[in-house]
Amino acid sequence: MKLDLTEESLPVYEALSSAVRLRMLRLLAVQPMNVKELASAAKLSSAIMTMHVRKLETAGLIRTHMAPGRSGLQKICTLAAEGAEIIFPGQGRTERKSYRIELPVGHYSDFQIEPTCGLATTEQIIGSFDDPRYFWDLERMNAAILWFGKGYVEYKIPNFLLSSEQPEELVITMEIASEAPSINNNWPSDITFTLNGVKLGYWTSPGDYGDSRGKYTPAWWHPLTNQYGLLKQLRITPKGTYMDGHKLSGVTLDEAGIRSKQWTFRLSVEENAEHVGGLTLFGKGFGNYNEDMLVELFYADSTGAKEAAAP
């Protein structure tokens, strides 16, 4: 997370100006917690803790989602930022920039999947359910949701990094969930992420969410099918690979082949995983976020600094 001295960064500074909220961030850096657990740890009421959670979420420091608990739905909090950097104005500084690519879910370059499976545009199902052949249908380029029980989908991503630019982190944001035969919020699935043939690690999706209609899911979509997922952020850095701030592995940018002219990104549910619970990938027009996958490479560019320093 990059901050500066403008008013746009004020919500973050305000969120951090509290001993309670600082402790919350330390707790969430260890593991996700629900509001009741945070309130108990801070010795506060759940109502007061909810206000603190809202402050951190507004600042983009944490994310929340609803999940089933012992006594109904509970709000789960997870860390959303790995760190923060404050940029002060001044000349001669290295400027941090990024290349940003929106990747529609239907623009995969290869797949190998097993039912249950399917894909759809915002207007209709493509082909029929549980027939992998339709994943090669030309209409798949317009798909806004896809799902499968086991296997993988793979995407080719262009790399526009120049030799003079120094990569700092690759961030891939996506709305994903498990894939149950119907819907089941308690349906864990180990989803593995691979870049350029290098396994980055896996994240266990808690379930296939269908307890309520997705905010952007079309009205015609059947209520007993996947409705929304969780917005997850995968970060590959010089120190390792992280999911929402939690370390998945020690795989670094260099080890993942960040200098390759194009990247191959694979999402898979492997046959030998502990939890083989499928995968659902949401794009624009489905789920709770109305976003395609977002791939963003952050890099340092010293060209501007050199030009500013020149007489």
C-alpha positions as CSV (number, residue, x, y, z in Angstrom):
1,M,0.0,0.0,0.0
2,K,1.4,3.4,-1.0
3,L,0.5,6.5,0.9
4,D,1.3,10.2,0.4
5,L,0.7,13.6,2.0
6,T,-2.6,14.2,0.3
7,E,-6.1,14.0,1.8
8,E,-6.7,10.7,0.0
9,S,-4.4,9.0,2.5
10,L,-6.1,10.4,5.5
11,P,-8.4,7.4,6.1
12,V,-5.4,5.2,6.5
13,Y,-3.6,7.6,8.9
14,E,-6.9,7.9,10.9
15,A,-7.3,4.1,11.1
16,L,-3.8,3.7,12.4
17,S,-4.2,6.4,15.1
18,S,-5.7,4.0,17.6
19,A,-4.0,1.5,19.9
20,V,-7.0,-0.8,19.6
21,R,-6.9,-0.9,15.8
22,L,-3.1,-1.4,15.8
23,R,-3.6,-4.5,18.0
24,M,-6.4,-5.7,15.7
25,L,-3.9,-5.6,12.8
26,R,-1.3,-7.5,14.8
27,L,-3.9,-10.2,15.6
28,L,-5.1,-10.4,12.0
29,A,-1.5,-10.7,10.8
30,V,-1.5,-14.1,12.6
31,Q,-4.9,-15.4,11.4
32,P,-8.4,-14.3,10.3
33,M,-10.8,-13.6,13.2
34,N,-14.4,-12.9,13.5
35,V,-15.8,-9.7,15.2
36,K,-16.6,-11.5,18.5
37,E,-13.1,-12.9,18.7
38,L,-11.6,-9.5,18.2
39,A,-13.9,-7.9,20.7
40,S,-12.9,-10.6,23.3
41,A,-9.2,-10.1,22.7
42,A,-9.6,-6.3,23.0
43,K,-12.1,-6.6,26.0
44,L,-14.6,-4.5,24.1
45,S,-18.3,-4.9,23.2
46,S,-19.1,-6.3,19.7
47,A,-20.8,-3.0,18.9
48,I,-17.7,-1.0,19.6
49,M,-15.5,-3.5,17.8
50,T,-17.8,-3.3,14.7
51,M,-17.0,0.4,14.6
52,H,-13.2,-0.3,14.6
53,V,-13.6,-3.0,11.9
54,R,-15.5,-0.5,9.7
55,K,-12.7,2.1,10.1
56,L,-10.0,-0.4,9.1
57,E,-12.1,-1.7,6.2
58,T,-12.7,1.8,4.9
59,A,-9.0,2.4,4.9
60,G,-8.4,-0.7,2.9
61,L,-6.3,-2.3,5.7
62,I,-8.6,-5.3,6.2
63,R,-11.3,-7.1,4.3
64,T,-14.5,-8.8,5.7
65,H,-16.8,-11.5,4.5
66,M,-19.7,-13.4,5.9
67,A,-19.3,-17.1,6.8
68,P,-21.4,-19.6,8.6
69,G,-20.7,-20.0,12.3
70,R,-22.1,-22.0,15.2
71,S,-25.0,-19.6,15.8
72,G,-25.5,-18.3,12.2
73,L,-23.5,-16.1,9.9
74,Q,-20.5,-14.3,11.3
75,K,-18.3,-11.5,9.9
76,I,-14.7,-12.8,9.3
77,C,-11.9,-10.2,9.2
78,T,-8.7,-10.7,7.2
79,L,-5.6,-8.6,6.7
80,A,-5.7,-6.8,3.3
81,A,-2.4,-5.0,3.2
82,E,1.1,-6.5,3.5
83,G,2.7,-3.2,4.3
84,A,2.5,0.6,3.8
85,E,4.9,3.1,2.4
86,I,4.7,6.9,2.8
87,I,6.0,8.8,-0.2
88,F,7.1,12.4,0.6
89,P,7.2,15.0,-2.2
90,G,10.6,15.8,-3.6
91,Q,12.7,15.5,-6.7
92,G,15.3,12.9,-7.5
93,R,13.2,10.0,-6.1
94,T,12.7,6.7,-7.8
95,E,9.1,6.6,-9.0
96,R,7.0,3.5,-8.4
97,K,4.7,2.7,-11.3
98,S,2.7,-0.3,-12.5
99,Y,1.4,-2.1,-15.5
100,R,-2.3,-3.1,-15.0
101,I,-4.1,-5.7,-17.0
102,E,-7.8,-6.7,-16.6
103,L,-8.2,-10.4,-17.5
104,P,-11.7,-11.6,-18.3
105,V,-12.4,-15.1,-16.9
106,G,-13.2,-16.6,-20.3
107,H,-9.8,-15.5,-21.8
108,Y,-8.0,-18.7,-20.7
109,S,-5.5,-20.3,-23.1
110,D,-5.7,-23.9,-21.8
111,F,-7.7,-26.0,-19.4
112,Q,-8.1,-29.6,-18.2
113,I,-11.2,-30.0,-16.0
114,E,-13.6,-32.5,-14.7
115,P,-17.3,-32.1,-13.8
116,T,-19.2,-30.6,-12.2
117,C,-18.3,-27.8,-14.6
118,G,-19.7,-25.0,-16.7
119,L,-19.5,-21.4,-17.8
120,A,-21.9,-18.6,-18.6
121,T,-22.1,-15.1,-19.9
122,T,-24.2,-12.5,-18.1
123,E,-27.0,-13.4,-20.4
124,Q,-27.0,-17.2,-20.7
125,I,-25.3,-20.6,-20.0
126,I,-22.7,-21.5,-22.6
127,G,-23.6,-25.0,-24.0
128,S,-24.7,-27.2,-21.2
129,F,-23.7,-28.1,-17.7
130,D,-21.0,-30.7,-16.9
131,D,-19.6,-31.0,-20.5
132,P,-16.0,-29.8,-20.7
133,R,-16.2,-29.5,-24.5
134,Y,-18.0,-26.2,-24.2
135,F,-15.0,-24.7,-22.5
136,W,-13.7,-24.4,-26.1
137,D,-16.9,-22.8,-27.4
138,L,-16.1,-19.5,-29.1
139,E,-18.7,-17.8,-26.9
140,R,-16.4,-18.6,-23.9
141,M,-14.5,-15.3,-24.6
142,N,-17.6,-13.5,-23.2
143,A,-17.8,-15.8,-20.1
144,A,-18.3,-13.9,-16.8
145,I,-18.3,-17.0,-14.6
146,L,-16.8,-20.5,-14.8
147,W,-16.6,-23.4,-12.5
148,F,-15.2,-27.0,-12.3
149,G,-14.8,-29.8,-9.8
150,K,-11.2,-30.7,-10.5
151,G,-8.4,-29.8,-12.9
152,Y,-7.1,-26.4,-14.0
153,V,-7.6,-23.3,-16.2
154,E,-4.5,-21.4,-17.5
155,Y,-4.1,-17.8,-18.7
156,K,-1.4,-16.2,-20.8
157,I,-0.5,-12.7,-19.6
158,P,1.7,-10.2,-21.5
159,N,4.7,-8.8,-19.6
160,F,5.4,-5.2,-20.6
161,L,8.3,-4.7,-18.2
162,L,11.4,-3.0,-19.8
163,S,14.9,-4.0,-19.0
164,S,15.5,-0.7,-17.2
165,E,12.6,-1.2,-14.9
166,Q,12.9,-3.1,-11.6
167,P,10.0,-5.3,-10.6
168,E,8.8,-5.0,-7.0
169,E,5.7,-7.1,-6.7
170,L,3.1,-8.8,-8.9
171,V,-0.4,-8.6,-7.5
172,I,-3.3,-10.8,-8.9
173,T,-6.8,-10.0,-7.6
174,M,-9.7,-12.3,-8.2
175,E,-13.1,-13.3,-6.8
176,I,-13.1,-17.1,-6.2
177,A,-14.9,-19.8,-4.3
178,S,-15.2,-23.6,-4.1
179,E,-17.6,-25.6,-6.4
180,A,-20.1,-27.8,-4.7
181,P,-22.6,-30.0,-6.6
182,S,-25.3,-27.5,-5.5
183,I,-24.3,-24.9,-3.0
184,N,-22.6,-25.4,0.3
185,N,-20.9,-22.7,2.4
186,N,-19.0,-25.3,4.2
187,W,-17.2,-27.0,1.3
188,P,-13.4,-26.5,1.6
189,S,-11.3,-26.6,-1.5
190,D,-7.5,-26.3,-1.8
191,I,-6.9,-24.0,-4.8
192,T,-3.3,-24.0,-6.1
193,F,-1.7,-21.1,-7.9
194,T,1.1,-21.6,-10.4
195,L,3.1,-19.0,-12.3
196,N,5.4,-20.0,-15.3
197,G,5.3,-23.6,-14.1
198,V,6.4,-22.7,-10.5
199,K,3.9,-23.5,-7.8
200,L,3.3,-20.4,-5.6
201,G,1.3,-22.2,-3.0
202,Y,-2.4,-22.9,-2.3
203,W,-5.3,-21.3,-0.4
204,T,-8.2,-23.2,1.0
205,S,-11.5,-21.8,0.0
206,P,-14.1,-22.2,2.8
207,G,-17.1,-22.9,0.6
208,D,-19.3,-22.5,-2.4
209,Y,-21.4,-19.4,-1.4
210,G,-25.1,-19.4,-2.2
211,D,-26.7,-18.2,1.1
212,S,-27.7,-14.9,-0.7
213,R,-27.7,-13.7,-4.3
214,G,-24.5,-12.1,-5.4
215,K,-24.7,-8.3,-5.6
216,Y,-24.1,-8.3,-9.4
217,T,-25.2,-11.8,-10.2
218,P,-27.9,-11.6,-13.0
219,A,-31.5,-12.0,-12.0
220,W,-32.0,-15.1,-14.3
221,W,-29.3,-17.0,-12.5
222,H,-30.7,-20.0,-10.6
223,P,-30.7,-19.4,-6.8
224,L,-29.3,-22.9,-6.1
225,T,-26.0,-22.3,-7.9
226,N,-22.8,-20.4,-7.0
227,Q,-23.8,-16.8,-6.2
228,Y,-20.6,-15.0,-5.1
229,G,-17.0,-15.6,-4.0
230,L,-14.3,-14.0,-1.8
231,L,-12.1,-11.3,-3.2
232,K,-8.6,-12.6,-2.8
233,Q,-5.3,-10.9,-3.5
234,L,-2.2,-12.9,-4.4
235,R,1.1,-11.1,-4.1
236,I,4.5,-12.3,-5.3
237,T,7.3,-10.2,-3.9
238,P,11.1,-10.4,-3.5
239,K,10.5,-12.0,-0.1
240,G,7.9,-14.6,-1.0
241,T,4.3,-15.2,-2.0
242,Y,1.4,-14.0,0.1
243,M,-2.4,-14.3,0.1
244,D,-4.1,-11.3,1.8
245,G,-0.9,-10.8,3.8
246,H,-0.5,-14.4,4.9
247,K,2.6,-16.1,3.5
248,L,1.9,-19.1,1.2
249,S,5.5,-19.9,0.3
250,G,9.0,-18.6,-0.1
251,V,8.7,-18.3,-3.9
252,T,10.0,-14.9,-5.0
253,L,9.5,-12.8,-8.1
254,D,12.8,-14.0,-9.6
255,E,12.1,-17.7,-8.9
256,A,8.7,-17.3,-10.6
257,G,10.3,-16.0,-13.8
258,I,9.1,-12.4,-13.6
259,R,11.3,-11.4,-16.5
260,S,9.7,-13.8,-18.9
261,K,8.2,-12.0,-22.0
262,Q,4.8,-13.5,-21.1
263,W,3.5,-15.2,-17.9
264,T,1.5,-18.3,-17.7
265,F,-0.9,-18.2,-14.7
266,R,-2.7,-21.4,-13.6
267,L,-5.5,-21.9,-11.1
268,S,-6.0,-25.6,-10.2
269,V,-7.7,-28.0,-7.9
270,E,-5.3,-30.9,-7.8
271,E,-6.3,-34.6,-7.5
272,N,-4.0,-35.2,-4.6
273,A,-5.1,-32.2,-2.6
274,E,-6.5,-32.7,0.9
275,H,-9.7,-30.8,0.0
276,V,-10.8,-31.4,-3.6
277,G,-13.8,-29.1,-3.6
278,G,-13.6,-27.4,-7.0
279,L,-13.2,-23.8,-8.1
280,T,-15.6,-21.0,-9.2
281,L,-14.1,-17.9,-10.8
282,F,-16.3,-14.8,-11.0
283,G,-15.8,-11.9,-13.4
284,K,-17.7,-8.7,-14.3
285,G,-21.5,-9.2,-14.1
286,F,-21.3,-11.9,-11.4
287,G,-20.6,-12.1,-7.7
288,N,-20.1,-9.3,-5.2
289,Y,-17.4,-7.2,-6.8
290,N,-18.2,-6.8,-10.6
291,E,-14.5,-7.2,-11.5
292,D,-12.5,-9.3,-13.9
293,M,-9.2,-10.7,-12.6
294,L,-6.8,-7.9,-12.2
295,V,-3.1,-8.4,-12.8
296,E,-0.8,-5.5,-11.7
297,L,3.0,-5.5,-11.8
298,F,4.5,-2.8,-9.6
299,Y,8.0,-1.6,-10.6
300,A,10.6,1.1,-9.8
301,D,11.4,3.5,-12.6
302,S,14.5,5.6,-12.0
303,T,14.3,7.3,-15.5
304,G,12.2,10.2,-14.2
305,A,14.5,10.7,-11.3
306,K,17.5,10.9,-13.5
307,E,15.8,13.4,-15.8
308,A,14.8,15.6,-12.9
309,A,18.3,15.6,-11.5
310,A,19.8,16.6,-14.9
311,P,20.9,20.3,-15.2
